[in-house]
Amino acid sequence: MQALLMWIGRLAGIAGLVVVGVAVVGRLDGLYRLGGFEVGTLLQAGMAAMLIGCLGYVAALAERTDR
């Protein structure tokens, strides 16, 4: 279970980082909408994905038995 939580954390963190990066680049390019979504919505979705990644890592640390 710990390995699964670590992979969830990694994948969600990477996906969030990519979405936030796309939103920032789009906004710097002067766009308000990107791919049918507002740039602010993409930024919030990316931040939520990074939060899920952090929670996956925290859950994996909480399950460790080799303290």
N, C-alpha and C positions, 0 to 999 in steps of 0.2 A: 504494500500500500504506500509505503514511503517513496518508492521509486515512481509510482504513478503520480503522486502529488508533486514530486519534483518536476516530472515532465509536463504536467499541467501548468505549473508555475513558469517553466521555461517557455513553453509555446504561447501561453497567454501574454507573457511579458514581451516576447518578440513581436507578436501580432499587434499589441498595443503600441509598441514603439514605432512600428511601421505606419500604423494608422495616424498616430500623432504627427509623425514626420510628413506624411502626405498632406495632412491638414495645414501644418505650418507652411510648407512650401506652396500650397495652393493659395493660402492667404497672403503670403509675401508676393505672390504673382498677381495679386489683385482680384482674385476670384472670391465670390461669396457663396457660390454653389459649385459642388464638385461631385460628379457621378450621381446626380439626383438628390444629394443631401447637402444641407448647409454645412459650411466648414466648421462652425461651432459645434454642431452635432457630431461630426467626425472626431473633433478634438475630445469631446466628452466620452465618446465610445472608446477611444484609444486610452484615455485615462482610466476608464472602468476596466478595460482589459488588463492594464498594468496593475490595478488594484487586485484583480483576481489572481494575477501572477504572484503578487506579494503574499496574498492569503494562502496560496498553494505552498509557498516556501515556509510560511509560519506553521501551517498544519504539518508539514513534513518534519520540521524541527520539533514540534510538540510530540510527535510519535516516536522520536528517537529513544532507544532503550540503552544505548551505550554511553551513559553520562559519566 
